[in-house]
Structures are given as C-alpha cells and as structure tokens.
Amino acid sequence: MIEEKLVIGGVKLESRLFTGTGKFPSKEVIRETLEASNSQVVTMALRRVDFDNPEENVINYIPDNFTLLPNTSGARTAEEVVRIARIAKAAGCGNWIKIEAISDNKYLMPDNQETIKATEILAKEGFVVLPYISPDLMVAKRLEEVGAAAVMPLGAPIGSNRGLKTKELIKILIDEIELPIIVDAGIGKPSHAAEAMEMGADAVLVNTAIATANDPVKMAQAFDYAVQAGRIAYLAGPGAVKDYASASSPLTGFLKGE
Amino acid sequence: MSFYKEYKQVKDIDFNSFFDQVTKYDVEKVLAKDRLKREDFLVLLSPLANHYLEEMAQKAHQLTVQNFGKVICLYAPLYLANYCVNQCAYCGFNVKNGFKRDKLTLNQVAQEAKAIVNKGIKDLVVLTGESRKHSPVSYIKDSIKILTEYFSSIAIEVYPMETEEYRELVEAGVDGLTIYQETYDEAIYDQVHITGPKKNYRFRLDAPERGCQAGMRRVNIGPLLGLDDWRKEAFFAGLHADYLQNKYLDTEVSLSLPRLRPHIGSFQPNSIVDDPALVQIILAYRLFLPRLGISLSTRESDQLRDNLLPLGITKMSAESSTFVGGYAENRGVNQFDISDDRTVAEVKELLLARGYQPVFKDWQQI
C-alpha cells in the first residue's frame, strides 16, 4: 500500500480534507476550527473578504500553513467569475481559484457551461483552477482539456447536508478523469466524507457541516479522521459487495472433490 | 407577464373561510413537509398556526442556519433627500407635512459616506423621497459614483423607475433594489396614496421585476404591515417573492417586514401587527421560501430584534439615521422614528455574544 500524496498546482498535500470559512458563528471559531481540522486548503468567498479592515478580514484568521482557495461566490457568468478571480489575485490571495458560476439562487446549482468558459480563460492566465460542477462526464472531460487543476463535483446541493446523492455520476468521473476529483457540497456527516473517500475520491471539501455544527472544532476533527479512514480503506481495497451470502456448502464444491 | 396576473388569481380568496377550515392536522402535516406549496404557506399564516409558533421556530431556525449559516449581514440607510411629491397618509415625508426639506450636495454625500464607513458599515441602502424633480436619476447616479468609492454594496430605495433607468444605475455601481408595495390591496392602496405618481399601483408592483430585468443582483420587497389585514398582506408578499425567485433565478430575492411606526401626522394603522404576528410571518416565510433573505430594520426595538435573530433573519440595519444628513450632523425631520439606537460596535458585540458572526462585506464591486 503506497500512498501517493495528492498534488494540486504543484503543491503536495498531506490532508485530503478541504475546508471553508462560510457560515461560522465567529471569525475566532474559524481559526480554531481550521487549526483542529488538519486541513491545508481553505476556500473563502472573495465577496466576503474585507481587505480594508484587519479585524474583519477573514484571511487574518487563517493559519499560515494553509493554501488559500478563493471562490467566486456570487458570480453568475464566466465574465463575472473571471473578474472576481483577477481581483482575488491582485489582492494577494494567490493564484488558486475555485470557480462557482451560479445563476440559480434557489438550489445554487452550478452553471457547467459558464464554468468551462471561465476555466479556459483563467487556466490560460496561469491560475490553478478548481471548478465546482454538477457531475457530468463530458463536462469534466472538457475541463480537463481546457486546463483545470482538479474537478469538484457536487454530492448534493450546497449546504443541503444530504450526502452523496450523485454517487453514481461521481464514480464515473473517478474512473474516467485523470484529474483529482474533489467532492464538494452536500457532505453532511463524517460518514458521507468517508464514503466518498472509500469510493476513490481524491479529496472532499466540507464547509456547512463543520461551520454549523454545535461544536465546529470537534466536528472538524471528526471529518479529518473520516477522510483519513476512507482513504486508507480505499487503498486497502475493500472486498466486493455481494447481494448474497457465501454459502458454506457451495453448490459447485463437487468439482473440487468436496 | 407580471405578478399582477398571479395576484388577480388569489386576491379574491375567501381568507376567513379558508382559515376557519384549517385543522390541527393540516398545520402538523405542513410542518412535516420538506417543500411547501402556496396553500401550505397560507395554512402557516392561519390563526390556528399561531399555536404552533415554537414548532415553526425550531424548523425555521434549522433551515436558516443550514442555508445562511450563523451569520447576519449588517447595513445602513443613507437618506440623500426628503423631498416628496406624494401624499401618502402613513408617511412622515408626505408632501402635505410642512417641514423644511433637505437634499445633500455631492460634497455632503461624501461626508455622510465617510461617517458611515467609519462605523464599519460597507453595505448601504440609498434613499430619497419620491420626487423625480428634486432627486432625478442623474442626481442619484452622481451620488452613486461617489458612494462606490466607499461601499462594497449599494442598493437603492427610491421611486419606481423604468428598466432602462435601473440599468443605468446598475452600470453606475448599484447592485440592489428595495421597493415596497406598501399594500397589495388595490382599493386601500388608492385610498392611502392620496395624490402623486405613487397612485399608480401597477407601475410600482412591476418595479421589482423591472429591477431583475435590469440586472440587479438583489431585489428586496415587502408590505408595509398595518395598512391591511396582515395575514393577507404577508401571503401576497410571499407569493410575490416566490414569483420573482422562480422567474429570475439569478437574482437574490429578500423580504422586509416594516411595521407602521409613529411619525409626524396622525395616520392610525388599519391592522395591528403585534409581536406574535410578526414572528408568525417571519417563520411562515422561512418555511415557505428557505433561500429567501429576510431583513430587519431599526424600526424594531433592540430587545425584539435580538429575539428575532434565530428565527430566520439574515440581514439587519445598525446605527441607522433616517434624517437627511443625519450621520455627519444631526438635524431635520426623519421619515419614521427608530427604536434600536445601539451603535454598530454594540450590535456587533451582541451578535457575537448570541453566536452570530456579523458580516459587513457581502459583495465586491466588480
């Protein structure tokens, strides 16, 4: 069992848990939670980063060892995604960007077509692009072609905590796409995260389930363990799932002289 | 297509007979549902549902935290002018109220902006009285150009405009539109809007939709509670929000629930909206429209605002002045009296103590 480190944009990651900064009861709790999570990549909505006010600037609450993954929350089109990404880079947030192109405020479902357009532009500009998508094989292949650094399919609508409702579709991406697959959105419990990792996802991004827990710090630890356990289980190669028991008196035993 | 068409289909519902037929079983069935229909929403506004406020509150709280987190966005209003050509029976800016009118010069706009930004506020609602003559689109646009240097998000709450005018303001840096229908009942609407262009019910009713079409990112609507039976008004406003949310998926739709406040003049509310009623409306909205923003102003008392926090509120104003020029210097006549006069710093401390993160910046001028 040789564990290869996850590498994205040239950065080698020990932890396969990506975290977020939204929905927390305070910025102090964000800091404590991130420290406890063992995570190394954290996403934050650029729309909420208050660069002018150090006390309110969420970046000042993110531990130094984290790679910042600004996201384009609020962008409705590829054009708005690109503008927000450029602002993030110019403001010193690094060159990673999580694309959220969402023109549906009811379910917050990503617009895959706008996402492909934005990915192409930003990848050419040298961004490490992590697009958030509805799981779709053809879309993921296009993203691969236009230079995405990973693909982030949703497990269920953002914030829904419903778990891996799109499991079959994500499985296809895991099997067919060379890029890292990071399951983003919908993961409501550590067991969901473990399930995604057991299935072969390269990482998971969890925000709502941690931020809105009664004890976000403990929940972050729980997710850390679940992601590690799921990954180890995947590498260990779980036995095949059968619908029937293995009979102790096999019907074909006579062939082996039993 | 207009919300008016949908409104016409429901305006003559016999509300009393509907409410009379609502049973405990109906309310409990609605509370167990994941997705609510219009009829379910009306069940939650019934007198019987008032006995289920705690159950509704638990569910509303859970939905709010799930969709918006433990977060409250803070904003402040900026009154550019209080000239008004309308005669609205319930409003302090009524053309017949004889007080000296004010309008900020562009220099004063910058002064006010600095005073508000110094409190930490980044999200602004710009208001004028309704007078195209004194506050033309060009004046509002010039003010917006100054304000974009100070604020990350700017909404307007002014007279209803044409789509092209809204678009012009969006290009100048406005990202949100607030416009209240005041009352959905056409007869009462006509009665309380005695003279002035505001008498045009349809032009106002369709204004939020024109805002969506013009590219506003956020549209905030609401009834002025107290003008008609609050159950009906809350129902129509909820349907209006639902209509906009379904038709303009890329616009964030929110509702405000202003209650009539004392002001100069002598108008008395037609319907008393007490605290349990306000709570019932907020909870019914959250259960019917889980993604809906709900905004609360300083019209309400500090104590009530604190208690309403976990029930579904997503946005609050803080340290508001409803005077023209009220931030840089205190003066003039205000539109209505405010009840919560705590400072931004005090509101921030309170939110944190209650387990809510105050958010000052929720958009970025792009």
Interface residues (C-beta under 8 A of the other chain):
Chain A: G22 K23 F24 P25 S26 K27 L46 R47 R48 V49 D50 N53 E56 G74 R76 E80 R83 I84 I87 S103 D104 N105 K106 L108 G159 S160 N161 T208 A211 T212
Chain B: V65 Q66 N67 F68 G69 K70 V71 G120 K122 S152 R217 Q245 N246 L249 D250 T251 E252 V253 R291 L352 G355 Y356 Q357 V359 F360 K361 D362 W363 Q364 I366
